[in-house]
């Protein structure tokens, strides 16, 4: 039997069955350059579009509109958190009341009565803060009258739960001045609001 002779490769000859034929390589290289050029053009277009959007968003009207949207989102989140705080405070007040009603000896309940009043007023202050937040969501204006009322309730709470044996005269004078200043501020705001109507 005779063996088939495999043609030998001579110098300078190219095997046309090879995958990396020079003609094929030039097409692959051309395709690669075309793909890179296309991707670079797309990237440049996207960057130009992004810069244009950033420039548009930094104009005064667009920027203020964006800030207002952020303020609304923050107000909604704060309102939700305040609702959670109010529910937790009510639960805490309920647990405290049940414990104190059943564990306090007869005649000693008056000693913790001011602490119970303080817990009630804490919930009332939280409700006023929630009303401030919802008022802002409705009108997009912070209502100073509600803020002053909330401050008055907070100082009234401090006075109600005040233990006169543990405070000095300066503390009482300071609380009195704060209540007087807030009351005058409240009257001025109420008077100016009535004149606007």
N, C-alpha and C positions, 0 to 999 in steps of 0.2 A: 504494500500500500504506500501510496505516495502522500506525503503531508502537503497540505496547502501552504503556500508561502504567503506569509503576511507581508504586505508591502512595507518596506522600511521607509522611514521618514528621512528625507534628505534635508540638509541645511537649507533654510529659507522657505521651505514648503510649510503651509498651514493646513492643519487638519480641519476640513470643513464640517465635520460632525461634532466638533468641540462646542460646548455651550458658550465659551468665552471667545467667540469669533470676533475679530476686530470690528467688523461691520455691525455685529450685534451690540458690542460694547458702546459704539458711538450712539446707537439708538437708545440704549439704557441711560447713557450719560445725558443725552438730549432730554429724555423724559424726566430724569432727576432734576436737571436745571429748570425745566418748565414747572415741575411741581414746587420746587423751592421758590421760584419767582412768584407763582400763584399764591403760595402761603404767605410770602412777604407782603404782597399787595393786599391780601385780606387783612393781615395784621396791621398794616399802615392805615387802611380804611377804618378798622375797628378803633384804633387809637385816635384817629381824627374825630370819629363820631363821639368817643368818650370825652375828648377835650371840648368838643362843642357842647355836649350835655353839661359838663362841669361849668363852662362859661355861662350857659343859659341859667343854671341853677344858682349862680352867684350874682345874678342881677337882683336888684333890690326887691322887686315884687315877688319873684320866685323864691328868693331866700326867706323873706318874711312869711310867705305862705308855707314854706317847709317848716319853719320854726313854729308856726301856729299849729301845724299838724302834730309836731312833737309835743307841744304843750298839752294838746288834747289827749294824746296817748298817755302822757305822764299823769294827767289828772284822772283819767279812767283807772289807771293802775293804782294810784293812791286811794281812790274811792273804794276799789275792791279790797285793798289791804285794810282800810278803815272799817269796812263791814266785817272783815275777819276779826279785827281787834274788838269791835263792839260785841260780836257773838261770844268771843272768848271771855270778855269782861262780864257779860250777863251770866255765863256759865259759872265763872269764878264767884260772882256775887251769890248765885243760888247755892253753890256748895258751902260758901262761908255762912250764909244764913241758916242752912240746915244744921251745920255743925254747931253753930253758936246757940241756936234755939234748943237743941237737945243736950248739949254738954255744959252750958252755963248754969251754975247754981242759981236758985231763986233769989231775986233781989240784986244780982250782979249784972243783969242785962244792960242797965243804964250805963255801965262803964264802957261797953263796946258800941253803944248807940252812935256815938260820933264817928267811929270808924265805919259803920254801916252807911251813915250819911255821906261820908267821903267817897265810898265805893259807888253810891248812887250818882253823886255829882261827877265822878270820873266818866261814867257812861254818858251823862248829859253833855259833858265837854266833848267827848268823842262824837256825839250826834251833831253838835254844833260845828265841829271841824268837817264832818261829812257834808253838812249843809253848805259850808263854805265851798267845798270842792264841787258839789253838784250845782251850786249857783254859778261858779266859774264856767262849768260845762254848758250851762244854759245861755249865759250872756257873754262869755269870754272876757269878763271884767271881774277883777277881784273886788268884792263888796266890802268896803271898809267898815260899814255898820255891823256886819256879821262878825268881823274880826274883833271889833271892840266889845260886842256882846259876849263873845267867847272868852275874851280876856277878863271881863267883869265876872263871869261865872267862875273862872279859874281862881280869881282872888277871893270871891265869896266862899268858894270851897275851902280855901286856905284859912279863912276867918272862922268858918263853921267848925272845922276840925282842930282849931288852934287850942293848944293846952296852955292856959295862961300861967301855969306854974313854971313852964320851961322857957318862956320867951321873955325878952327884955322890953322895956318901954320903947326903945328905938325901933324894934321890929314892928310893934303895933302902930307907931307913928308912920313908918314907911308904908305899911299896908293901907293906912288911912289916906295918905297922900296919893298912892296909886289909884285907889278907888275914886277919890275926888277928881283926879286928872282924867281918868277914863270916863267918868260920868259927864264931865264937862265936854269932852270930845264927842261922846255919844249925843249929847244935846245939840251941839253945833252941827253935827252931820245930819241929825233928824231935821233940824230947822232949815238947813240948806237944801235937803231933799224935798221938803214941803214947798219951798219957794220955786223949785224947778217944775213942780206939777202945776 
